[in-house]
Amino acid sequence: MPQLFGIMVIGAGIYAGYKAVVRISGRMRDELRRADDEMRKAAADAAEKDLGALVLDPESGVYRPAGR
């Protein structure tokens, strides 16, 4: 009979651990979705900046605005 009690205690511990993992993963999923929505909104709201004509800087090999 003590073995049955031990198995029940271990089973209850495994079940509680499983429920905790499910709860934590649900919170993480919701947080990731919220962050993804915020990033998409920020990307949609960002205006493109017109730099005008670009000129290649021969020293650095990087394109820079022509007026500088």
mmJSON file of the N, C-alpha and C atoms, coordinates in Angstrom:
{"data_MODEL":{"atom_site":{
"group_PDB":["ATOM","ATOM","ATOM","ATOM","ATOM","ATOM","ATOM","ATOM","ATOM","ATOM","ATOM","ATOM","ATOM","ATOM","ATOM","ATOM","ATOM","ATOM","ATOM","ATOM","ATOM","ATOM","ATOM","ATOM","ATOM","ATOM","ATOM","ATOM","ATOM","ATOM","ATOM","ATOM","ATOM","ATOM","ATOM","ATOM","ATOM","ATOM","ATOM","ATOM","ATOM","ATOM","ATOM","ATOM","ATOM","ATOM","ATOM","ATOM","ATOM","ATOM","ATOM","ATOM","ATOM","ATOM","ATOM","ATOM","ATOM","ATOM","ATOM","ATOM","ATOM","ATOM","ATOM","ATOM","ATOM","ATOM","ATOM","ATOM","ATOM","ATOM","ATOM","ATOM","ATOM","ATOM","ATOM","ATOM","ATOM","ATOM","ATOM","ATOM","ATOM","ATOM","ATOM","ATOM","ATOM","ATOM","ATOM","ATOM","ATOM","ATOM","ATOM","ATOM","ATOM","ATOM","ATOM","ATOM","ATOM","ATOM","ATOM","ATOM","ATOM","ATOM","ATOM","ATOM","ATOM","ATOM","ATOM","ATOM","ATOM","ATOM","ATOM","ATOM","ATOM","ATOM","ATOM","ATOM","ATOM","ATOM","ATOM","ATOM","ATOM","ATOM","ATOM","ATOM","ATOM","ATOM","ATOM","ATOM","ATOM","ATOM","ATOM","ATOM","ATOM","ATOM","ATOM","ATOM","ATOM","ATOM","ATOM","ATOM","ATOM","ATOM","ATOM","ATOM","ATOM","ATOM","ATOM","ATOM","ATOM","ATOM","ATOM","ATOM","ATOM","ATOM","ATOM","ATOM","ATOM","ATOM","ATOM","ATOM","ATOM","ATOM","ATOM","ATOM","ATOM","ATOM","ATOM","ATOM","ATOM","ATOM","ATOM","ATOM","ATOM","ATOM","ATOM","ATOM","ATOM","ATOM","ATOM","ATOM","ATOM","ATOM","ATOM","ATOM","ATOM","ATOM","ATOM","ATOM","ATOM","ATOM","ATOM","ATOM","ATOM","ATOM","ATOM","ATOM","ATOM","ATOM","ATOM","ATOM","ATOM","ATOM","ATOM","ATOM"],
"id":[1,2,3,4,5,6,7,8,9,10,11,12,13,14,15,16,17,18,19,20,21,22,23,24,25,26,27,28,29,30,31,32,33,34,35,36,37,38,39,40,41,42,43,44,45,46,47,48,49,50,51,52,53,54,55,56,57,58,59,60,61,62,63,64,65,66,67,68,69,70,71,72,73,74,75,76,77,78,79,80,81,82,83,84,85,86,87,88,89,90,91,92,93,94,95,96,97,98,99,100,101,102,103,104,105,106,107,108,109,110,111,112,113,114,115,116,117,118,119,120,121,122,123,124,125,126,127,128,129,130,131,132,133,134,135,136,137,138,139,140,141,142,143,144,145,146,147,148,149,150,151,152,153,154,155,156,157,158,159,160,161,162,163,164,165,166,167,168,169,170,171,172,173,174,175,176,177,178,179,180,181,182,183,184,185,186,187,188,189,190,191,192,193,194,195,196,197,198,199,200,201,202,203,204],
"type_symbol":["N","C","C","N","C","C","N","C","C","N","C","C","N","C","C","N","C","C","N","C","C","N","C","C","N","C","C","N","C","C","N","C","C","N","C","C","N","C","C","N","C","C","N","C","C","N","C","C","N","C","C","N","C","C","N","C","C","N","C","C","N","C","C","N","C","C","N","C","C","N","C","C","N","C","C","N","C","C","N","C","C","N","C","C","N","C","C","N","C","C","N","C","C","N","C","C","N","C","C","N","C","C","N","C","C","N","C","C","N","C","C","N","C","C","N","C","C","N","C","C","N","C","C","N","C","C","N","C","C","N","C","C","N","C","C","N","C","C","N","C","C","N","C","C","N","C","C","N","C","C","N","C","C","N","C","C","N","C","C","N","C","C","N","C","C","N","C","C","N","C","C","N","C","C","N","C","C","N","C","C","N","C","C","N","C","C","N","C","C","N","C","C","N","C","C","N","C","C","N","C","C","N","C","C"],
"label_atom_id":["N","CA","C","N","CA","C","N","CA","C","N","CA","C","N","CA","C","N","CA","C","N","CA","C","N","CA","C","N","CA","C","N","CA","C","N","CA","C","N","CA","C","N","CA","C","N","CA","C","N","CA","C","N","CA","C","N","CA","C","N","CA","C","N","CA","C","N","CA","C","N","CA","C","N","CA","C","N","CA","C","N","CA","C","N","CA","C","N","CA","C","N","CA","C","N","CA","C","N","CA","C","N","CA","C","N","CA","C","N","CA","C","N","CA","C","N","CA","C","N","CA","C","N","CA","C","N","CA","C","N","CA","C","N","CA","C","N","CA","C","N","CA","C","N","CA","C","N","CA","C","N","CA","C","N","CA","C","N","CA","C","N","CA","C","N","CA","C","N","CA","C","N","CA","C","N","CA","C","N","CA","C","N","CA","C","N","CA","C","N","CA","C","N","CA","C","N","CA","C","N","CA","C","N","CA","C","N","CA","C","N","CA","C","N","CA","C","N","CA","C","N","CA","C","N","CA","C","N","CA","C","N","CA","C","N","CA","C"],
"label_alt_id":[null,null,null,null,null,null,null,null,null,null,null,null,null,null,null,null,null,null,null,null,null,null,null,null,null,null,null,null,null,null,null,null,null,null,null,null,null,null,null,null,null,null,null,null,null,null,null,null,null,null,null,null,null,null,null,null,null,null,null,null,null,null,null,null,null,null,null,null,null,null,null,null,null,null,null,null,null,null,null,null,null,null,null,null,null,null,null,null,null,null,null,null,null,null,null,null,null,null,null,null,null,null,null,null,null,null,null,null,null,null,null,null,null,null,null,null,null,null,null,null,null,null,null,null,null,null,null,null,null,null,null,null,null,null,null,null,null,null,null,null,null,null,null,null,null,null,null,null,null,null,null,null,null,null,null,null,null,null,null,null,null,null,null,null,null,null,null,null,null,null,null,null,null,null,null,null,null,null,null,null,null,null,null,null,null,null,null,null,null,null,null,null,null,null,null,null,null,null,null,null,null,null,null,null],
"label_comp_id":["MET","MET","MET","PRO","PRO","PRO","GLN","GLN","GLN","LEU","LEU","LEU","PHE","PHE","PHE","GLY","GLY","GLY","ILE","ILE","ILE","MET","MET","MET","VAL","VAL","VAL","ILE","ILE","ILE","GLY","GLY","GLY","ALA","ALA","ALA","GLY","GLY","GLY","ILE","ILE","ILE","TYR","TYR","TYR","ALA","ALA","ALA","GLY","GLY","GLY","TYR","TYR","TYR","LYS","LYS","LYS","ALA","ALA","ALA","VAL","VAL","VAL","VAL","VAL","VAL","ARG","ARG","ARG","ILE","ILE","ILE","SER","SER","SER","GLY","GLY","GLY","ARG","ARG","ARG","MET","MET","MET","ARG","ARG","ARG","ASP","ASP","ASP","GLU","GLU","GLU","LEU","LEU","LEU","ARG","ARG","ARG","ARG","ARG","ARG","ALA","ALA","ALA","ASP","ASP","ASP","ASP","ASP","ASP","GLU","GLU","GLU","MET","MET","MET","ARG","ARG","ARG","LYS","LYS","LYS","ALA","ALA","ALA","ALA","ALA","ALA","ALA","ALA","ALA","ASP","ASP","ASP","ALA","ALA","ALA","ALA","ALA","ALA","GLU","GLU","GLU","LYS","LYS","LYS","ASP","ASP","ASP","LEU","LEU","LEU","GLY","GLY","GLY","ALA","ALA","ALA","LEU","LEU","LEU","VAL","VAL","VAL","LEU","LEU","LEU","ASP","ASP","ASP","PRO","PRO","PRO","GLU","GLU","GLU","SER","SER","SER","GLY","GLY","GLY","VAL","VAL","VAL","TYR","TYR","TYR","ARG","ARG","ARG","PRO","PRO","PRO","ALA","ALA","ALA","GLY","GLY","GLY","ARG","ARG","ARG"],
"label_asym_id":["A","A","A","A","A","A","A","A","A","A","A","A","A","A","A","A","A","A","A","A","A","A","A","A","A","A","A","A","A","A","A","A","A","A","A","A","A","A","A","A","A","A","A","A","A","A","A","A","A","A","A","A","A","A","A","A","A","A","A","A","A","A","A","A","A","A","A","A","A","A","A","A","A","A","A","A","A","A","A","A","A","A","A","A","A","A","A","A","A","A","A","A","A","A","A","A","A","A","A","A","A","A","A","A","A","A","A","A","A","A","A","A","A","A","A","A","A","A","A","A","A","A","A","A","A","A","A","A","A","A","A","A","A","A","A","A","A","A","A","A","A","A","A","A","A","A","A","A","A","A","A","A","A","A","A","A","A","A","A","A","A","A","A","A","A","A","A","A","A","A","A","A","A","A","A","A","A","A","A","A","A","A","A","A","A","A","A","A","A","A","A","A","A","A","A","A","A","A","A","A","A","A","A","A"],
"label_entity_id":["1","1","1","1","1","1","1","1","1","1","1","1","1","1","1","1","1","1","1","1","1","1","1","1","1","1","1","1","1","1","1","1","1","1","1","1","1","1","1","1","1","1","1","1","1","1","1","1","1","1","1","1","1","1","1","1","1","1","1","1","1","1","1","1","1","1","1","1","1","1","1","1","1","1","1","1","1","1","1","1","1","1","1","1","1","1","1","1","1","1","1","1","1","1","1","1","1","1","1","1","1","1","1","1","1","1","1","1","1","1","1","1","1","1","1","1","1","1","1","1","1","1","1","1","1","1","1","1","1","1","1","1","1","1","1","1","1","1","1","1","1","1","1","1","1","1","1","1","1","1","1","1","1","1","1","1","1","1","1","1","1","1","1","1","1","1","1","1","1","1","1","1","1","1","1","1","1","1","1","1","1","1","1","1","1","1","1","1","1","1","1","1","1","1","1","1","1","1","1","1","1","1","1","1"],
"label_seq_id":[1,1,1,2,2,2,3,3,3,4,4,4,5,5,5,6,6,6,7,7,7,8,8,8,9,9,9,10,10,10,11,11,11,12,12,12,13,13,13,14,14,14,15,15,15,16,16,16,17,17,17,18,18,18,19,19,19,20,20,20,21,21,21,22,22,22,23,23,23,24,24,24,25,25,25,26,26,26,27,27,27,28,28,28,29,29,29,30,30,30,31,31,31,32,32,32,33,33,33,34,34,34,35,35,35,36,36,36,37,37,37,38,38,38,39,39,39,40,40,40,41,41,41,42,42,42,43,43,43,44,44,44,45,45,45,46,46,46,47,47,47,48,48,48,49,49,49,50,50,50,51,51,51,52,52,52,53,53,53,54,54,54,55,55,55,56,56,56,57,57,57,58,58,58,59,59,59,60,60,60,61,61,61,62,62,62,63,63,63,64,64,64,65,65,65,66,66,66,67,67,67,68,68,68],
"pdbx_PDB_ins_code":[null,null,null,null,null,null,null,null,null,null,null,null,null,null,null,null,null,null,null,null,null,null,null,null,null,null,null,null,null,null,null,null,null,null,null,null,null,null,null,null,null,null,null,null,null,null,null,null,null,null,null,null,null,null,null,null,null,null,null,null,null,null,null,null,null,null,null,null,null,null,null,null,null,null,null,null,null,null,null,null,null,null,null,null,null,null,null,null,null,null,null,null,null,null,null,null,null,null,null,null,null,null,null,null,null,null,null,null,null,null,null,null,null,null,null,null,null,null,null,null,null,null,null,null,null,null,null,null,null,null,null,null,null,null,null,null,null,null,null,null,null,null,null,null,null,null,null,null,null,null,null,null,null,null,null,null,null,null,null,null,null,null,null,null,null,null,null,null,null,null,null,null,null,null,null,null,null,null,null,null,null,null,null,null,null,null,null,null,null,null,null,null,null,null,null,null,null,null,null,null,null,null,null,null],
"Cartn_x":[0.803,0.0,0.855,1.994,2.828,3.331,3.551,4.004,2.932,1.678,0.578,0.509,0.695,0.691,1.854,3.015,4.184,3.958,3.366,3.072,2.061,1.075,0.084,0.729,1.642,2.321,3.192,3.918,4.761,3.899,2.793,1.881,1.307,0.942,0.411,1.474,2.723,3.812,4.06,4.024,4.206,3.068,1.849,0.696,0.793,1.187,1.325,2.435,3.532,4.607,4.16,3.403,2.875,1.972,1.087,0.175,0.965,2.022,2.842,3.53,4.05,4.711,3.712,2.52,1.491,1.119,0.975,0.611,1.719,2.955,4.083,4.244,4.106,4.247,3.115,1.927,0.823,1.112,1.69,2.061,3.125,4.107,5.176,4.617,3.712,3.099,2.341,1.579,0.831,1.77,2.857,3.81,4.514,4.858,5.492,4.539,3.278,2.292,2.135,2.079,1.929,3.148,4.333,5.556,5.593,5.158,5.134,4.152,2.989,2.016,2.571,3.263,3.851,4.923,5.737,6.78,6.173,5.132,4.475,3.848,3.233,2.623,3.687,4.803,5.885,6.484,6.595,7.144,6.184,4.895,3.914,3.851,4.083,4.013,5.283,6.365,7.646,7.597,7.956,7.97,9.333,9.318,10.581,11.225,12.514,13.248,13.936,13.655,14.264,15.6,16.678,18.007,18.476,17.706,18.113,19.097,19.936,20.907,22.025,22.496,23.587,24.843,25.97,27.258,28.162,28.901,29.808,31.046,31.343,32.557,33.688,34.686,35.722,36.603,36.748,37.602,36.982,35.695,35.054,34.24,33.896,33.093,31.618,31.184,29.808,29.127,27.843,27.068,26.609,26.778,26.365,25.537,24.713,23.949,24.885,24.47,25.322,25.661,24.827,25.04,26.048,26.59,27.47,28.896],
"Cartn_y":[-1.195,0.0,1.272,1.326,2.534,2.852,1.822,2.064,2.813,2.455,3.117,4.585,4.86,6.241,7.019,6.409,7.054,7.34,6.399,6.599,7.723,7.808,8.878,10.245,10.329,11.593,12.006,11.059,11.359,11.785,11.105,11.46,12.856,13.194,14.535,15.592,15.288,16.229,16.425,15.345,15.44,16.243,15.993,16.722,18.217,18.555,19.967,20.63,19.918,20.455,20.68,19.754,19.889,21.117,21.293,22.445,23.756,23.771,24.978,25.3,24.279,24.489,25.015,24.466,24.923,26.381,26.731,28.102,29.087,28.742,29.627,29.767,28.68,28.764,29.589,29.541,30.367,31.85,32.187,33.589,34.045,33.189,33.547,33.738,32.86,32.966,34.286,34.655,35.909,37.112,37.06,38.156,38.288,37.164,37.2,37.744,37.365,37.89,39.396,39.855,41.281,42.043,41.52,42.169,42.179,41.093,41.031,42.051,42.174,43.169,44.591,44.864,46.192,46.479,45.477,45.662,45.904,45.152,45.35,46.743,47.194,48.521,49.602,49.444,50.423,50.464,49.31,49.26,49.905,49.729,50.321,51.839,52.322,53.751,54.493,53.768,54.408,54.981,56.242,56.89,56.694,56.526,56.41,57.778,57.82,59.067,59.182,60.266,60.484,61.181,60.518,61.08,61.803,61.743,62.37,61.479,62.115,61.358,60.852,59.659,59.08,59.009,59.242,59.225,58.233,57.446,56.476,57.169,56.953,57.486,56.503,56.921,55.975,55.49,56.274,55.867,54.738,54.891,53.902,52.879,53.195,52.276,52.276,53.367,53.473,54.608,54.381,55.426,56.426,57.728,58.807,59.816,60.62,61.652,62.615,63.096,63.916,65.269,65.871,67.207,67.307,66.238,66.27,66.232],
"Cartn_z":[0.0,0.0,0.0,0.681,0.663,-0.755,-1.573,-2.939,-3.739,-3.522,-4.223,-3.82,-2.548,-2.066,-2.694,-2.761,-3.379,-4.849,-5.553,-6.978,-7.156,-6.265,-6.355,-6.114,-5.162,-4.867,-6.056,-6.61,-7.776,-8.959,-9.177,-10.269,-10.09,-8.851,-8.589,-8.846,-8.484,-8.739,-10.234,-10.969,-12.427,-13.049,-12.612,-13.144,-12.83,-11.595,-11.22,-12.04,-12.263,-13.089,-14.517,-15.058,-16.423,-16.527,-15.558,-15.585,-15.491,-14.688,-14.565,-15.889,-16.556,-17.853,-18.875,-18.89,-19.832,-19.548,-18.284,-17.909,-18.303,-18.022,-18.346,-19.854,-20.593,-22.05,-22.664,-22.074,-22.551,-22.35,-21.197,-20.943,-21.932,-22.171,-23.108,-24.517,-24.927,-26.248,-26.386,-25.362,-25.407,-25.462,-24.693,-24.691,-26.049,-26.655,-27.979,-29.039,-28.955,-29.912,-29.75,-28.506,-28.244,-28.77,-28.533,-29.015,-30.539,-31.159,-32.621,-33.181,-32.562,-33.011,-32.879,-31.767,-31.573,-32.622,-32.939,-33.949,-35.324,-35.651,-36.951,-37.041,-35.942,-35.93,-36.068,-35.36,-35.435,-36.84,-37.477,-38.832,-39.825,-39.599,-40.502,-40.336,-39.117,-38.842,-39.239,-39.389,-39.706,-41.127,-41.246,-42.555,-43.195,-44.503,-45.212,-45.313,-45.129,-45.165,-46.516,-47.232,-48.536,-48.342,-48.691,-48.54,-49.797,-50.828,-52.079,-52.817,-53.646,-54.418,-53.509,-53.769,-52.997,-53.855,-53.223,-53.907,-53.17,-53.937,-53.345,-52.804,-51.535,-50.92,-51.236,-52.034,-52.452,-51.296,-50.243,-49.122,-48.307,-47.986,-47.136,-47.927,-49.161,-49.966,-49.564,-48.902,-48.426,-49.19,-49.536,-50.184,-49.148,-49.475,-48.58,-49.377,-48.676,-49.389,-50.106,-51.273,-52.13,-51.519,-50.713,-50.183,-49.064,-48.575,-47.392,-47.762],
"occupancy":[1.0,1.0,1.0,1.0,1.0,1.0,1.0,1.0,1.0,1.0,1.0,1.0,1.0,1.0,1.0,1.0,1.0,1.0,1.0,1.0,1.0,1.0,1.0,1.0,1.0,1.0,1.0,1.0,1.0,1.0,1.0,1.0,1.0,1.0,1.0,1.0,1.0,1.0,1.0,1.0,1.0,1.0,1.0,1.0,1.0,1.0,1.0,1.0,1.0,1.0,1.0,1.0,1.0,1.0,1.0,1.0,1.0,1.0,1.0,1.0,1.0,1.0,1.0,1.0,1.0,1.0,1.0,1.0,1.0,1.0,1.0,1.0,1.0,1.0,1.0,1.0,1.0,1.0,1.0,1.0,1.0,1.0,1.0,1.0,1.0,1.0,1.0,1.0,1.0,1.0,1.0,1.0,1.0,1.0,1.0,1.0,1.0,1.0,1.0,1.0,1.0,1.0,1.0,1.0,1.0,1.0,1.0,1.0,1.0,1.0,1.0,1.0,1.0,1.0,1.0,1.0,1.0,1.0,1.0,1.0,1.0,1.0,1.0,1.0,1.0,1.0,1.0,1.0,1.0,1.0,1.0,1.0,1.0,1.0,1.0,1.0,1.0,1.0,1.0,1.0,1.0,1.0,1.0,1.0,1.0,1.0,1.0,1.0,1.0,1.0,1.0,1.0,1.0,1.0,1.0,1.0,1.0,1.0,1.0,1.0,1.0,1.0,1.0,1.0,1.0,1.0,1.0,1.0,1.0,1.0,1.0,1.0,1.0,1.0,1.0,1.0,1.0,1.0,1.0,1.0,1.0,1.0,1.0,1.0,1.0,1.0,1.0,1.0,1.0,1.0,1.0,1.0,1.0,1.0,1.0,1.0,1.0,1.0,1.0,1.0,1.0,1.0,1.0,1.0],
"B_iso_or_equiv":[0.0,0.0,0.0,0.0,0.0,0.0,0.0,0.0,0.0,0.0,0.0,0.0,0.0,0.0,0.0,0.0,0.0,0.0,0.0,0.0,0.0,0.0,0.0,0.0,0.0,0.0,0.0,0.0,0.0,0.0,0.0,0.0,0.0,0.0,0.0,0.0,0.0,0.0,0.0,0.0,0.0,0.0,0.0,0.0,0.0,0.0,0.0,0.0,0.0,0.0,0.0,0.0,0.0,0.0,0.0,0.0,0.0,0.0,0.0,0.0,0.0,0.0,0.0,0.0,0.0,0.0,0.0,0.0,0.0,0.0,0.0,0.0,0.0,0.0,0.0,0.0,0.0,0.0,0.0,0.0,0.0,0.0,0.0,0.0,0.0,0.0,0.0,0.0,0.0,0.0,0.0,0.0,0.0,0.0,0.0,0.0,0.0,0.0,0.0,0.0,0.0,0.0,0.0,0.0,0.0,0.0,0.0,0.0,0.0,0.0,0.0,0.0,0.0,0.0,0.0,0.0,0.0,0.0,0.0,0.0,0.0,0.0,0.0,0.0,0.0,0.0,0.0,0.0,0.0,0.0,0.0,0.0,0.0,0.0,0.0,0.0,0.0,0.0,0.0,0.0,0.0,0.0,0.0,0.0,0.0,0.0,0.0,0.0,0.0,0.0,0.0,0.0,0.0,0.0,0.0,0.0,0.0,0.0,0.0,0.0,0.0,0.0,0.0,0.0,0.0,0.0,0.0,0.0,0.0,0.0,0.0,0.0,0.0,0.0,0.0,0.0,0.0,0.0,0.0,0.0,0.0,0.0,0.0,0.0,0.0,0.0,0.0,0.0,0.0,0.0,0.0,0.0,0.0,0.0,0.0,0.0,0.0,0.0,0.0,0.0,0.0,0.0,0.0,0.0],
"pdbx_formal_charge":[null,null,null,null,null,null,null,null,null,null,null,null,null,null,null,null,null,null,null,null,null,null,null,null,null,null,null,null,null,null,null,null,null,null,null,null,null,null,null,null,null,null,null,null,null,null,null,null,null,null,null,null,null,null,null,null,null,null,null,null,null,null,null,null,null,null,null,null,null,null,null,null,null,null,null,null,null,null,null,null,null,null,null,null,null,null,null,null,null,null,null,null,null,null,null,null,null,null,null,null,null,null,null,null,null,null,null,null,null,null,null,null,null,null,null,null,null,null,null,null,null,null,null,null,null,null,null,null,null,null,null,null,null,null,null,null,null,null,null,null,null,null,null,null,null,null,null,null,null,null,null,null,null,null,null,null,null,null,null,null,null,null,null,null,null,null,null,null,null,null,null,null,null,null,null,null,null,null,null,null,null,null,null,null,null,null,null,null,null,null,null,null,null,null,null,null,null,null,null,null,null,null,null,null],
"auth_seq_id":[1,1,1,2,2,2,3,3,3,4,4,4,5,5,5,6,6,6,7,7,7,8,8,8,9,9,9,10,10,10,11,11,11,12,12,12,13,13,13,14,14,14,15,15,15,16,16,16,17,17,17,18,18,18,19,19,19,20,20,20,21,21,21,22,22,22,23,23,23,24,24,24,25,25,25,26,26,26,27,27,27,28,28,28,29,29,29,30,30,30,31,31,31,32,32,32,33,33,33,34,34,34,35,35,35,36,36,36,37,37,37,38,38,38,39,39,39,40,40,40,41,41,41,42,42,42,43,43,43,44,44,44,45,45,45,46,46,46,47,47,47,48,48,48,49,49,49,50,50,50,51,51,51,52,52,52,53,53,53,54,54,54,55,55,55,56,56,56,57,57,57,58,58,58,59,59,59,60,60,60,61,61,61,62,62,62,63,63,63,64,64,64,65,65,65,66,66,66,67,67,67,68,68,68],
"auth_comp_id":["MET","MET","MET","PRO","PRO","PRO","GLN","GLN","GLN","LEU","LEU","LEU","PHE","PHE","PHE","GLY","GLY","GLY","ILE","ILE","ILE","MET","MET","MET","VAL","VAL","VAL","ILE","ILE","ILE","GLY","GLY","GLY","ALA","ALA","ALA","GLY","GLY","GLY","ILE","ILE","ILE","TYR","TYR","TYR","ALA","ALA","ALA","GLY","GLY","GLY","TYR","TYR","TYR","LYS","LYS","LYS","ALA","ALA","ALA","VAL","VAL","VAL","VAL","VAL","VAL","ARG","ARG","ARG","ILE","ILE","ILE","SER","SER","SER","GLY","GLY","GLY","ARG","ARG","ARG","MET","MET","MET","ARG","ARG","ARG","ASP","ASP","ASP","GLU","GLU","GLU","LEU","LEU","LEU","ARG","ARG","ARG","ARG","ARG","ARG","ALA","ALA","ALA","ASP","ASP","ASP","ASP","ASP","ASP","GLU","GLU","GLU","MET","MET","MET","ARG","ARG","ARG","LYS","LYS","LYS","ALA","ALA","ALA","ALA","ALA","ALA","ALA","ALA","ALA","ASP","ASP","ASP","ALA","ALA","ALA","ALA","ALA","ALA","GLU","GLU","GLU","LYS","LYS","LYS","ASP","ASP","ASP","LEU","LEU","LEU","GLY","GLY","GLY","ALA","ALA","ALA","LEU","LEU","LEU","VAL","VAL","VAL","LEU","LEU","LEU","ASP","ASP","ASP","PRO","PRO","PRO","GLU","GLU","GLU","SER","SER","SER","GLY","GLY","GLY","VAL","VAL","VAL","TYR","TYR","TYR","ARG","ARG","ARG","PRO","PRO","PRO","ALA","ALA","ALA","GLY","GLY","GLY","ARG","ARG","ARG"],
"auth_asym_id":["A","A","A","A","A","A","A","A","A","A","A","A","A","A","A","A","A","A","A","A","A","A","A","A","A","A","A","A","A","A","A","A","A","A","A","A","A","A","A","A","A","A","A","A","A","A","A","A","A","A","A","A","A","A","A","A","A","A","A","A","A","A","A","A","A","A","A","A","A","A","A","A","A","A","A","A","A","A","A","A","A","A","A","A","A","A","A","A","A","A","A","A","A","A","A","A","A","A","A","A","A","A","A","A","A","A","A","A","A","A","A","A","A","A","A","A","A","A","A","A","A","A","A","A","A","A","A","A","A","A","A","A","A","A","A","A","A","A","A","A","A","A","A","A","A","A","A","A","A","A","A","A","A","A","A","A","A","A","A","A","A","A","A","A","A","A","A","A","A","A","A","A","A","A","A","A","A","A","A","A","A","A","A","A","A","A","A","A","A","A","A","A","A","A","A","A","A","A","A","A","A","A","A","A"],
"auth_atom_id":["N","CA","C","N","CA","C","N","CA","C","N","CA","C","N","CA","C","N","CA","C","N","CA","C","N","CA","C","N","CA","C","N","CA","C","N","CA","C","N","CA","C","N","CA","C","N","CA","C","N","CA","C","N","CA","C","N","CA","C","N","CA","C","N","CA","C","N","CA","C","N","CA","C","N","CA","C","N","CA","C","N","CA","C","N","CA","C","N","CA","C","N","CA","C","N","CA","C","N","CA","C","N","CA","C","N","CA","C","N","CA","C","N","CA","C","N","CA","C","N","CA","C","N","CA","C","N","CA","C","N","CA","C","N","CA","C","N","CA","C","N","CA","C","N","CA","C","N","CA","C","N","CA","C","N","CA","C","N","CA","C","N","CA","C","N","CA","C","N","CA","C","N","CA","C","N","CA","C","N","CA","C","N","CA","C","N","CA","C","N","CA","C","N","CA","C","N","CA","C","N","CA","C","N","CA","C","N","CA","C","N","CA","C","N","CA","C","N","CA","C","N","CA","C","N","CA","C","N","CA","C","N","CA","C","N","CA","C"],
"pdbx_PDB_model_num":[1,1,1,1,1,1,1,1,1,1,1,1,1,1,1,1,1,1,1,1,1,1,1,1,1,1,1,1,1,1,1,1,1,1,1,1,1,1,1,1,1,1,1,1,1,1,1,1,1,1,1,1,1,1,1,1,1,1,1,1,1,1,1,1,1,1,1,1,1,1,1,1,1,1,1,1,1,1,1,1,1,1,1,1,1,1,1,1,1,1,1,1,1,1,1,1,1,1,1,1,1,1,1,1,1,1,1,1,1,1,1,1,1,1,1,1,1,1,1,1,1,1,1,1,1,1,1,1,1,1,1,1,1,1,1,1,1,1,1,1,1,1,1,1,1,1,1,1,1,1,1,1,1,1,1,1,1,1,1,1,1,1,1,1,1,1,1,1,1,1,1,1,1,1,1,1,1,1,1,1,1,1,1,1,1,1,1,1,1,1,1,1,1,1,1,1,1,1,1,1,1,1,1,1]
}}}
